[in-house]
């Protein structure tokens, strides 16, 4: 294995290359564009044996990779922000059709007003499309999560979205380790789809369904997304055995020993949160960082397992769940803990929208405010 210095977008493209995809379709959008550019260059220069399809919009991008996946190809695309929103209709087709495909979403704020910088509103707005959603906090995790995503999607036949923060991760130069190709090939064998469309075999995809036949399709998708948490963790453990790379299972916990106050977040904010936890520990606060790696399916049972009785949970959201007065993480956490018999106090704040800077000192300040509320 080789260690290099490059951007998060470069790590994403290298992982896609290592996964030996058959087809890439993309449309440029900041801050995702360099992912598509690098993959187009790999294919044009013969470093990847794949087809690259440039199209006129993100709606067409998702239509193209969905069609290719239905035909049995291992596919990839990437987008950001408004591009992800433009894909919305076809995201439902891909999930409902149980297609195995992977997409990177480089998180960026949603219009209006127009903003190029990070928050998580784009991904959160797609949480009920039926896609599995992973969140990466480092360049190394971007690389490893893309490879893991292919293993998961091809086992469970549900598409996977790998999210990582725009500019903070996508364009920042950080060291990461490239896994030897033979190790990746052992972990991720050639794609062998359970079904695929072919002109000689007949069949249809996404056809009209009578009311009495529709519910089983949707109910099975809902049930299998919940089961996906176990599949993600199982394959992450296998990847760790082969590579030594481990980023946590459904959560990654920082300094859990004796913790009573847990700071929950996701994305690059969670990496900075470790510094905030160190500061709070020095002040005598028994704090731990709780980084959510898997947003969909939301790991409710795992959250209940992690939090001891009497714990205080402070939730740091980089999005709004409009109409609730809070963010999506806080809503999900409250729902997950609803049936706990012991007392766990939960509160949260929305911050970091549109690329607002979140240094450790600011996160500590917000944590103190939230602890004050819980008193």
C-alpha beads as a LAMMPS data file, in Angstrom:
LAMMPS data file: protein, C-alpha beads

375 atoms
374 bonds

1 atom types
1 bond types

-500.0 500.0 xlo xhi
-500.0 500.0 ylo yhi
-500.0 500.0 zlo zhi

Masses

1 110.0

Atoms # bond

1 1 1 0.000 0.000 0.000
2 1 1 1.168 3.521 -0.820
3 1 1 0.620 6.784 1.063
4 1 1 0.035 9.935 -1.001
5 1 1 -0.960 13.567 -0.491
6 1 1 -4.001 14.726 -2.450
7 1 1 -7.539 16.093 -2.216
8 1 1 -10.737 14.403 -1.153
9 1 1 -12.019 14.528 -4.720
10 1 1 -8.837 12.817 -5.909
11 1 1 -9.305 10.130 -3.237
12 1 1 -12.858 9.564 -4.444
13 1 1 -11.761 9.215 -8.082
14 1 1 -8.934 6.831 -7.168
15 1 1 -11.366 4.634 -5.242
16 1 1 -13.756 4.526 -8.200
17 1 1 -10.867 3.569 -10.444
18 1 1 -9.824 0.811 -8.018
19 1 1 -13.417 -0.486 -7.928
20 1 1 -13.165 -1.147 -11.677
21 1 1 -16.445 0.444 -12.646
22 1 1 -17.859 -0.148 -16.120
23 1 1 -19.576 3.178 -16.710
24 1 1 -19.394 6.768 -15.409
25 1 1 -21.856 9.542 -16.211
26 1 1 -21.485 13.038 -14.824
27 1 1 -22.358 16.703 -15.146
28 1 1 -20.068 19.388 -13.647
29 1 1 -21.047 21.272 -10.519
30 1 1 -18.903 22.967 -7.873
31 1 1 -17.331 21.487 -5.738
32 1 1 -17.736 18.054 -7.337
33 1 1 -16.368 18.824 -10.802
34 1 1 -12.809 17.589 -10.327
35 1 1 -14.092 14.085 -9.476
36 1 1 -15.688 13.836 -12.921
37 1 1 -12.666 15.449 -14.573
38 1 1 -10.239 12.963 -13.038
39 1 1 -12.378 9.971 -14.004
40 1 1 -12.794 11.291 -17.552
41 1 1 -9.001 11.631 -17.787
42 1 1 -8.400 8.110 -16.444
43 1 1 -10.780 6.687 -19.048
44 1 1 -9.433 8.802 -21.932
45 1 1 -5.848 7.843 -21.109
46 1 1 -6.647 4.134 -20.883
47 1 1 -6.102 3.826 -17.130
48 1 1 -9.713 2.715 -16.677
49 1 1 -11.569 0.241 -18.849
50 1 1 -14.883 2.046 -18.678
51 1 1 -17.318 4.187 -20.657
52 1 1 -17.641 7.882 -19.811
53 1 1 -20.920 9.571 -20.719
54 1 1 -21.138 13.386 -20.523
55 1 1 -24.778 14.494 -20.466
56 1 1 -26.705 17.752 -20.336
57 1 1 -28.045 17.678 -16.760
58 1 1 -28.023 15.850 -13.439
59 1 1 -31.469 14.420 -14.156
60 1 1 -29.967 12.760 -17.222
61 1 1 -26.925 11.657 -15.215
62 1 1 -29.029 9.644 -12.786
63 1 1 -31.183 8.324 -15.615
64 1 1 -28.059 7.143 -17.454
65 1 1 -26.368 5.390 -14.525
66 1 1 -29.684 3.819 -13.481
67 1 1 -30.180 2.419 -16.980
68 1 1 -26.604 1.119 -17.042
69 1 1 -27.035 -0.496 -13.625
70 1 1 -30.262 -2.134 -14.782
71 1 1 -28.308 -3.575 -17.704
72 1 1 -25.780 -5.113 -15.305
73 1 1 -22.959 -2.535 -15.256
74 1 1 -21.040 -1.337 -12.212
75 1 1 -21.671 2.398 -12.357
76 1 1 -20.679 5.652 -10.655
77 1 1 -21.575 9.307 -10.619
78 1 1 -20.984 12.336 -8.424
79 1 1 -22.840 15.566 -7.765
80 1 1 -23.445 18.390 -5.279
81 1 1 -26.211 20.618 -3.964
82 1 1 -28.685 21.675 -6.675
83 1 1 -27.444 18.827 -8.857
84 1 1 -28.569 16.305 -6.254
85 1 1 -31.933 18.045 -6.050
86 1 1 -32.286 17.877 -9.828
87 1 1 -31.782 14.091 -9.618
88 1 1 -34.575 13.698 -7.071
89 1 1 -37.147 12.005 -9.316
90 1 1 -34.715 9.361 -10.555
91 1 1 -33.298 8.707 -7.086
92 1 1 -36.656 7.137 -6.289
93 1 1 -36.505 5.021 -9.457
94 1 1 -33.024 3.768 -8.589
95 1 1 -33.943 2.782 -5.034
96 1 1 -37.378 1.399 -5.878
97 1 1 -35.856 -0.594 -8.723
98 1 1 -33.307 -2.074 -6.287
99 1 1 -30.380 -0.968 -8.436
100 1 1 -26.800 -1.434 -7.298
101 1 1 -24.992 1.855 -7.862
102 1 1 -22.808 4.329 -5.990
103 1 1 -22.853 8.129 -6.041
104 1 1 -20.605 10.625 -4.284
105 1 1 -22.364 13.762 -3.066
106 1 1 -19.951 16.568 -2.253
107 1 1 -22.043 18.458 0.277
108 1 1 -22.877 22.064 -0.536
109 1 1 -25.536 24.491 0.671
110 1 1 -28.881 24.756 -1.129
111 1 1 -30.306 27.840 -2.852
112 1 1 -31.652 30.376 -2.052
113 1 1 -29.568 32.428 -1.493
114 1 1 -26.885 30.995 -3.705
115 1 1 -23.912 29.598 -1.782
116 1 1 -20.913 27.493 -2.829
117 1 1 -19.928 26.268 0.627
118 1 1 -20.799 23.338 2.795
119 1 1 -23.746 22.269 4.832
120 1 1 -25.774 19.057 4.782
121 1 1 -29.143 20.280 3.533
122 1 1 -28.638 18.633 0.136
123 1 1 -28.190 15.127 1.549
124 1 1 -30.769 15.537 4.307
125 1 1 -33.381 16.619 1.766
126 1 1 -32.987 13.214 0.057
127 1 1 -33.212 11.067 3.199
128 1 1 -36.544 9.466 2.236
129 1 1 -35.668 8.514 -1.342
130 1 1 -34.663 4.993 -0.284
131 1 1 -30.884 5.440 -0.605
132 1 1 -28.336 4.334 1.958
133 1 1 -26.295 7.375 3.038
134 1 1 -22.744 7.320 4.413
135 1 1 -20.886 10.391 5.716
136 1 1 -17.087 10.629 5.592
137 1 1 -14.995 12.869 7.851
138 1 1 -11.501 12.488 6.336
139 1 1 -9.872 11.969 2.949
140 1 1 -8.923 8.422 3.917
141 1 1 -12.523 7.698 4.843
142 1 1 -13.728 9.016 1.478
143 1 1 -11.458 6.554 -0.320
144 1 1 -12.420 3.610 1.876
145 1 1 -16.145 4.451 1.960
146 1 1 -16.473 4.459 -1.839
147 1 1 -15.012 0.949 -2.012
148 1 1 -17.172 -0.180 0.913
149 1 1 -20.235 1.326 -0.784
150 1 1 -19.821 -0.949 -3.808
151 1 1 -19.568 -4.012 -1.581
152 1 1 -22.733 -3.016 0.276
153 1 1 -24.854 -1.974 -2.719
154 1 1 -24.052 -5.173 -4.608
155 1 1 -24.944 -7.334 -1.616
156 1 1 -28.257 -5.693 -0.738
157 1 1 -29.300 -4.163 -4.103
158 1 1 -29.937 -0.688 -2.714
159 1 1 -28.030 2.368 -4.047
160 1 1 -25.505 4.082 -1.779
161 1 1 -24.666 7.791 -1.497
162 1 1 -21.241 8.690 -0.063
163 1 1 -21.350 12.218 1.357
164 1 1 -18.377 14.424 2.182
165 1 1 -18.017 18.136 2.843
166 1 1 -17.376 20.482 -0.044
167 1 1 -14.019 22.311 -0.100
168 1 1 -13.212 21.335 3.512
169 1 1 -12.625 17.766 2.312
170 1 1 -13.111 17.865 -1.449
171 1 1 -10.310 20.372 -2.116
172 1 1 -8.077 20.106 0.954
173 1 1 -4.775 18.248 0.531
174 1 1 -4.427 15.482 3.108
175 1 1 -2.351 12.294 3.280
176 1 1 -4.154 9.005 2.703
177 1 1 -3.250 5.434 1.870
178 1 1 -4.068 3.731 -1.422
179 1 1 -4.879 0.050 -1.021
180 1 1 -3.111 -2.450 -3.292
181 1 1 -5.315 -3.483 -6.211
182 1 1 -5.131 -7.201 -5.428
183 1 1 -6.508 -6.525 -1.931
184 1 1 -9.393 -4.515 -3.341
185 1 1 -10.062 -7.223 -5.936
186 1 1 -10.260 -9.770 -3.113
187 1 1 -12.695 -7.600 -1.187
188 1 1 -14.737 -6.473 -4.213
189 1 1 -15.016 -9.188 -6.883
190 1 1 -16.430 -8.444 -10.365
191 1 1 -20.063 -7.360 -10.329
192 1 1 -22.484 -10.239 -10.819
193 1 1 -26.003 -8.756 -10.711
194 1 1 -28.930 -10.814 -9.485
195 1 1 -30.878 -9.643 -12.552
196 1 1 -30.362 -7.391 -15.547
197 1 1 -32.244 -6.204 -18.571
198 1 1 -31.271 -7.609 -21.948
199 1 1 -33.023 -7.210 -25.321
200 1 1 -32.959 -10.968 -25.902
201 1 1 -34.483 -11.815 -22.544
202 1 1 -37.423 -9.427 -22.430
203 1 1 -38.650 -8.014 -19.134
204 1 1 -39.355 -4.476 -17.961
205 1 1 -38.145 -2.046 -15.320
206 1 1 -40.310 0.349 -13.285
207 1 1 -43.537 -0.607 -15.032
208 1 1 -47.092 0.174 -13.901
209 1 1 -48.098 -1.855 -10.830
210 1 1 -51.642 -2.527 -9.531
211 1 1 -52.470 -1.277 -6.049
212 1 1 -52.536 -4.753 -4.537
213 1 1 -49.000 -5.488 -5.806
214 1 1 -47.369 -2.134 -5.002
215 1 1 -47.056 -2.337 -1.179
216 1 1 -44.796 -5.437 -1.064
217 1 1 -42.169 -3.686 -3.185
218 1 1 -42.081 -0.582 -1.004
219 1 1 -42.319 -2.491 2.272
220 1 1 -39.458 -4.801 1.337
221 1 1 -37.296 -1.806 0.438
222 1 1 -38.062 -0.179 3.801
223 1 1 -37.261 -3.383 5.694
224 1 1 -34.038 -4.028 3.790
225 1 1 -32.738 -0.490 4.357
226 1 1 -33.070 -1.080 8.103
227 1 1 -31.141 -4.355 7.724
228 1 1 -28.422 -2.549 5.773
229 1 1 -26.798 -1.320 8.985
230 1 1 -25.667 -4.853 9.841
231 1 1 -24.363 -5.384 6.307
232 1 1 -22.395 -2.117 6.386
233 1 1 -20.747 -2.999 9.689
234 1 1 -19.999 -6.584 8.611
235 1 1 -18.264 -5.443 5.429
236 1 1 -16.442 -2.624 7.228
237 1 1 -14.981 -5.261 9.565
238 1 1 -13.901 -7.372 6.607
239 1 1 -12.294 -4.331 4.989
240 1 1 -10.468 -3.626 8.251
241 1 1 -9.153 -7.201 8.330
242 1 1 -7.764 -6.852 4.810
243 1 1 -6.428 -3.289 4.973
244 1 1 -6.140 -2.229 8.609
245 1 1 -8.391 0.758 7.848
246 1 1 -11.207 1.310 10.349
247 1 1 -13.366 4.398 10.700
248 1 1 -15.957 2.982 13.057
249 1 1 -19.090 0.980 12.376
250 1 1 -22.352 2.893 12.251
251 1 1 -20.848 5.397 14.692
252 1 1 -17.275 6.294 15.541
253 1 1 -16.778 7.134 19.222
254 1 1 -13.962 9.354 20.512
255 1 1 -12.882 9.040 24.176
256 1 1 -15.874 6.987 25.419
257 1 1 -14.258 5.997 28.720
258 1 1 -16.398 7.268 31.603
259 1 1 -18.329 9.578 29.276
260 1 1 -21.586 11.166 30.421
261 1 1 -21.899 13.938 27.806
262 1 1 -21.936 12.883 24.135
263 1 1 -21.429 15.357 21.270
264 1 1 -23.198 14.008 18.154
265 1 1 -22.354 15.271 14.661
266 1 1 -21.403 14.038 11.187
267 1 1 -19.016 15.001 8.401
268 1 1 -15.871 17.075 8.817
269 1 1 -17.350 18.845 11.853
270 1 1 -16.963 15.582 13.747
271 1 1 -13.210 15.583 13.188
272 1 1 -12.950 19.063 14.727
273 1 1 -15.254 17.843 17.505
274 1 1 -12.457 15.620 18.799
275 1 1 -10.476 18.751 19.684
276 1 1 -13.556 20.148 21.424
277 1 1 -13.882 16.949 23.436
278 1 1 -10.233 17.229 24.499
279 1 1 -10.849 20.784 25.732
280 1 1 -13.964 19.747 27.668
281 1 1 -12.105 16.813 29.224
282 1 1 -9.370 19.178 30.409
283 1 1 -12.116 21.253 32.065
284 1 1 -13.391 18.164 33.895
285 1 1 -16.417 17.507 31.665
286 1 1 -16.732 13.738 30.965
287 1 1 -17.347 14.302 27.253
288 1 1 -17.114 11.984 24.237
289 1 1 -17.364 12.608 20.515
290 1 1 -20.050 10.631 18.743
291 1 1 -19.647 10.746 14.958
292 1 1 -22.491 9.402 12.860
293 1 1 -21.103 7.514 9.840
294 1 1 -24.391 6.086 8.545
295 1 1 -27.255 8.553 8.254
296 1 1 -29.531 6.157 6.367
297 1 1 -30.431 3.742 7.829
298 1 1 -30.361 5.777 11.018
299 1 1 -28.768 3.449 13.623
300 1 1 -31.325 3.911 16.381
301 1 1 -30.578 0.698 18.269
302 1 1 -26.847 1.363 18.158
303 1 1 -27.383 4.852 19.580
304 1 1 -29.400 3.363 22.441
305 1 1 -26.649 0.824 23.079
306 1 1 -23.909 3.461 23.205
307 1 1 -25.588 5.926 25.566
308 1 1 -25.556 4.964 29.253
309 1 1 -28.443 5.745 31.584
310 1 1 -28.511 9.393 32.581
311 1 1 -26.385 10.499 29.630
312 1 1 -26.675 13.954 28.078
313 1 1 -26.723 14.034 24.276
314 1 1 -25.746 17.278 22.541
315 1 1 -26.603 17.274 18.835
316 1 1 -24.748 19.513 16.363
317 1 1 -26.735 19.799 13.113
318 1 1 -25.426 21.289 9.858
319 1 1 -28.933 21.406 8.385
320 1 1 -32.498 22.446 9.122
321 1 1 -35.388 20.018 9.412
322 1 1 -37.779 22.806 8.508
323 1 1 -40.938 22.930 10.590
324 1 1 -39.385 21.167 13.588
325 1 1 -37.337 24.049 14.980
326 1 1 -34.167 21.948 14.836
327 1 1 -32.061 19.815 12.531
328 1 1 -32.560 16.315 11.191
329 1 1 -30.020 14.695 13.505
330 1 1 -31.804 15.985 16.590
331 1 1 -35.160 14.748 15.290
332 1 1 -33.714 11.329 14.497
333 1 1 -31.967 11.060 17.866
334 1 1 -35.093 11.969 19.820
335 1 1 -37.122 9.389 17.920
336 1 1 -34.450 6.733 18.512
337 1 1 -34.389 7.362 22.262
338 1 1 -38.151 7.683 22.733
339 1 1 -38.610 4.207 24.239
340 1 1 -35.645 4.342 26.628
341 1 1 -36.860 3.628 30.178
342 1 1 -34.064 5.574 31.856
343 1 1 -33.621 9.328 31.614
344 1 1 -31.439 10.629 28.782
345 1 1 -31.469 14.367 28.215
346 1 1 -31.240 15.520 24.607
347 1 1 -30.856 18.938 23.026
348 1 1 -29.280 20.371 19.907
349 1 1 -28.442 23.390 17.779
350 1 1 -28.132 24.152 14.084
351 1 1 -24.800 25.646 13.026
352 1 1 -22.217 25.719 10.252
353 1 1 -24.687 26.522 7.478
354 1 1 -23.249 27.759 4.197
355 1 1 -19.676 27.047 5.232
356 1 1 -19.753 28.947 8.532
357 1 1 -16.443 28.153 10.244
358 1 1 -16.640 25.689 13.142
359 1 1 -13.361 25.799 15.099
360 1 1 -13.019 23.744 18.256
361 1 1 -13.391 26.782 20.538
362 1 1 -16.754 27.611 18.923
363 1 1 -17.950 24.001 19.298
364 1 1 -16.956 24.066 22.977
365 1 1 -18.934 27.281 23.430
366 1 1 -22.003 25.693 21.837
367 1 1 -21.578 22.563 23.947
368 1 1 -21.527 24.670 27.113
369 1 1 -24.705 26.455 25.988
370 1 1 -26.455 23.144 25.404
371 1 1 -25.327 21.729 28.752
372 1 1 -26.743 24.856 30.342
373 1 1 -30.081 24.233 28.661
374 1 1 -30.190 20.656 29.957
375 1 1 -29.571 21.817 33.541

Bonds

1 1 1 2
2 1 2 3
3 1 3 4
4 1 4 5
5 1 5 6
6 1 6 7
7 1 7 8
8 1 8 9
9 1 9 10
10 1 10 11
11 1 11 12
12 1 12 13
13 1 13 14
14 1 14 15
15 1 15 16
16 1 16 17
17 1 17 18
18 1 18 19
19 1 19 20
20 1 20 21
21 1 21 22
22 1 22 23
23 1 23 24
24 1 24 25
25 1 25 26
26 1 26 27
27 1 27 28
28 1 28 29
29 1 29 30
30 1 30 31
31 1 31 32
32 1 32 33
33 1 33 34
34 1 34 35
35 1 35 36
36 1 36 37
37 1 37 38
38 1 38 39
39 1 39 40
40 1 40 41
41 1 41 42
42 1 42 43
43 1 43 44
44 1 44 45
45 1 45 46
46 1 46 47
47 1 47 48
48 1 48 49
49 1 49 50
50 1 50 51
51 1 51 52
52 1 52 53
53 1 53 54
54 1 54 55
55 1 55 56
56 1 56 57
57 1 57 58
58 1 58 59
59 1 59 60
60 1 60 61
61 1 61 62
62 1 62 63
63 1 63 64
64 1 64 65
65 1 65 66
66 1 66 67
67 1 67 68
68 1 68 69
69 1 69 70
70 1 70 71
71 1 71 72
72 1 72 73
73 1 73 74
74 1 74 75
75 1 75 76
76 1 76 77
77 1 77 78
78 1 78 79
79 1 79 80
80 1 80 81
81 1 81 82
82 1 82 83
83 1 83 84
84 1 84 85
85 1 85 86
86 1 86 87
87 1 87 88
88 1 88 89
89 1 89 90
90 1 90 91
91 1 91 92
92 1 92 93
93 1 93 94
94 1 94 95
95 1 95 96
96 1 96 97
97 1 97 98
98 1 98 99
99 1 99 100
100 1 100 101
101 1 101 102
102 1 102 103
103 1 103 104
104 1 104 105
105 1 105 106
106 1 106 107
107 1 107 108
108 1 108 109
109 1 109 110
110 1 110 111
111 1 111 112
112 1 112 113
113 1 113 114
114 1 114 115
115 1 115 116
116 1 116 117
117 1 117 118
118 1 118 119
119 1 119 120
120 1 120 121
121 1 121 122
122 1 122 123
123 1 123 124
124 1 124 125
125 1 125 126
126 1 126 127
127 1 127 128
128 1 128 129
129 1 129 130
130 1 130 131
131 1 131 132
132 1 132 133
133 1 133 134
134 1 134 135
135 1 135 136
136 1 136 137
137 1 137 138
138 1 138 139
139 1 139 140
140 1 140 141
141 1 141 142
142 1 142 143
143 1 143 144
144 1 144 145
145 1 145 146
146 1 146 147
147 1 147 148
148 1 148 149
149 1 149 150
150 1 150 151
151 1 151 152
152 1 152 153
153 1 153 154
154 1 154 155
155 1 155 156
156 1 156 157
157 1 157 158
158 1 158 159
159 1 159 160
160 1 160 161
161 1 161 162
162 1 162 163
163 1 163 164
164 1 164 165
165 1 165 166
166 1 166 167
167 1 167 168
168 1 168 169
169 1 169 170
170 1 170 171
171 1 171 172
172 1 172 173
173 1 173 174
174 1 174 175
175 1 175 176
176 1 176 177
177 1 177 178
178 1 178 179
179 1 179 180
180 1 180 181
181 1 181 182
182 1 182 183
183 1 183 184
184 1 184 185
185 1 185 186
186 1 186 187
187 1 187 188
188 1 188 189
189 1 189 190
190 1 190 191
191 1 191 192
192 1 192 193
193 1 193 194
194 1 194 195
195 1 195 196
196 1 196 197
197 1 197 198
198 1 198 199
199 1 199 200
200 1 200 201
201 1 201 202
202 1 202 203
203 1 203 204
204 1 204 205
205 1 205 206
206 1 206 207
207 1 207 208
208 1 208 209
209 1 209 210
210 1 210 211
211 1 211 212
212 1 212 213
213 1 213 214
214 1 214 215
215 1 215 216
216 1 216 217
217 1 217 218
218 1 218 219
219 1 219 220
220 1 220 221
221 1 221 222
222 1 222 223
223 1 223 224
224 1 224 225
225 1 225 226
226 1 226 227
227 1 227 228
228 1 228 229
229 1 229 230
230 1 230 231
231 1 231 232
232 1 232 233
233 1 233 234
234 1 234 235
235 1 235 236
236 1 236 237
237 1 237 238
238 1 238 239
239 1 239 240
240 1 240 241
241 1 241 242
242 1 242 243
243 1 243 244
244 1 244 245
245 1 245 246
246 1 246 247
247 1 247 248
248 1 248 249
249 1 249 250
250 1 250 251
251 1 251 252
252 1 252 253
253 1 253 254
254 1 254 255
255 1 255 256
256 1 256 257
257 1 257 258
258 1 258 259
259 1 259 260
260 1 260 261
261 1 261 262
262 1 262 263
263 1 263 264
264 1 264 265
265 1 265 266
266 1 266 267
267 1 267 268
268 1 268 269
269 1 269 270
270 1 270 271
271 1 271 272
272 1 272 273
273 1 273 274
274 1 274 275
275 1 275 276
276 1 276 277
277 1 277 278
278 1 278 279
279 1 279 280
280 1 280 281
281 1 281 282
282 1 282 283
283 1 283 284
284 1 284 285
285 1 285 286
286 1 286 287
287 1 287 288
288 1 288 289
289 1 289 290
290 1 290 291
291 1 291 292
292 1 292 293
293 1 293 294
294 1 294 295
295 1 295 296
296 1 296 297
297 1 297 298
298 1 298 299
299 1 299 300
300 1 300 301
301 1 301 302
302 1 302 303
303 1 303 304
304 1 304 305
305 1 305 306
306 1 306 307
307 1 307 308
308 1 308 309
309 1 309 310
310 1 310 311
311 1 311 312
312 1 312 313
313 1 313 314
314 1 314 315
315 1 315 316
316 1 316 317
317 1 317 318
318 1 318 319
319 1 319 320
320 1 320 321
321 1 321 322
322 1 322 323
323 1 323 324
324 1 324 325
325 1 325 326
326 1 326 327
327 1 327 328
328 1 328 329
329 1 329 330
330 1 330 331
331 1 331 332
332 1 332 333
333 1 333 334
334 1 334 335
335 1 335 336
336 1 336 337
337 1 337 338
338 1 338 339
339 1 339 340
340 1 340 341
341 1 341 342
342 1 342 343
343 1 343 344
344 1 344 345
345 1 345 346
346 1 346 347
347 1 347 348
348 1 348 349
349 1 349 350
350 1 350 351
351 1 351 352
352 1 352 353
353 1 353 354
354 1 354 355
355 1 355 356
356 1 356 357
357 1 357 358
358 1 358 359
359 1 359 360
360 1 360 361
361 1 361 362
362 1 362 363
363 1 363 364
364 1 364 365
365 1 365 366
366 1 366 367
367 1 367 368
368 1 368 369
369 1 369 370
370 1 370 371
371 1 371 372
372 1 372 373
373 1 373 374
374 1 374 375
